């Protein structure tokens, strides 16, 4: 999965630098910070696109299977729809 948003690209780069592992699963990325299991935005799923309402339960279940000890649910969405890039100067 290609991450194009500046925010998530930066977050993932910092997390990797700090020792977190990322696993590209095609339509999502699993981010795991085993050195800090309670870090919510260090242990999460990043989706390639917003899920349909019919898919929400499956994603929450996937999160629970990946992070069984988590007392939270953290799922991000990498979505560039509606993103407007500032014009570049010549």
N, C-alpha and C positions, 0 to 999 in steps of 0.2 A: 504494500500500500504506500502510495506516495503522499507524504505530508507536505503541503504547500503553504499552510498558514504560518505566518511569522511567529505567532504566539506558541503554537504547539511545536514548531521546529526548534525554537529556542528552549522551551521546556524540556524536550526530549534530549537535546544536546547537553544541557546542564545535568539532567538525571543520569545520562550515560557517563558523563565525566565523574559524577559522584559514586559510580559503581552500580547503578541500576541496570537491569537487563531488559531488553525489548525483544519481543518475538512478533514478527510480521506474519499474520495469519491470512493475508489476502484482503479480506473486507474489514479487518480490524487489526490493531496492534495491542498486544498485552504488555504492560509496563509493570515490572516487579522490582521493588526495592527491598530485597530480603534483609538488608542491614537495618531497615527501619519499617517493619511491617505495619505500624500504625499510621504511617504517612499517607493520607488519603490520596493526594495527587501525585504520589510516588508509586502507588499500587492501584492501577486502574486499567480500564479498557478504553481505547480510542477507536471510535467507529469511523469508517470512511464516509458515511452519509447518515443523515437522520433516519432512525428506524421508523417503520410504519407502526401504527398503534397495535396492530396484530402481532408485531415482533417484540414488543417491550418485555413481555413475560419471559421469552426465551433468552433475551440479553441479560436480564436480571438473574436468571437461573445460571447462565454461563458465568457471570461474575461470581456468584456464590460457589460454583464448582472450582473456579480458579483461585479464589481467596476465601476458603472456608472459615477462617478465624476472624475475618473482617466484621466489624460491628457497624459498617456503613456500606453504601454502594456508590461507586464513582465511575461514571461512564461519560467520556467526552465525545464530541462530534467534530470531525475535521470536515467542514463544509464550506466551500468557497462560493456557493450560489449567493448571489446578491453582493459579493465583494466587489468594491469599486477601487481599482488601483489608481493612485494619483498620477496625473500626466507627468511624463519625464521631460526635463528640459533638453533642448537640442545640444 
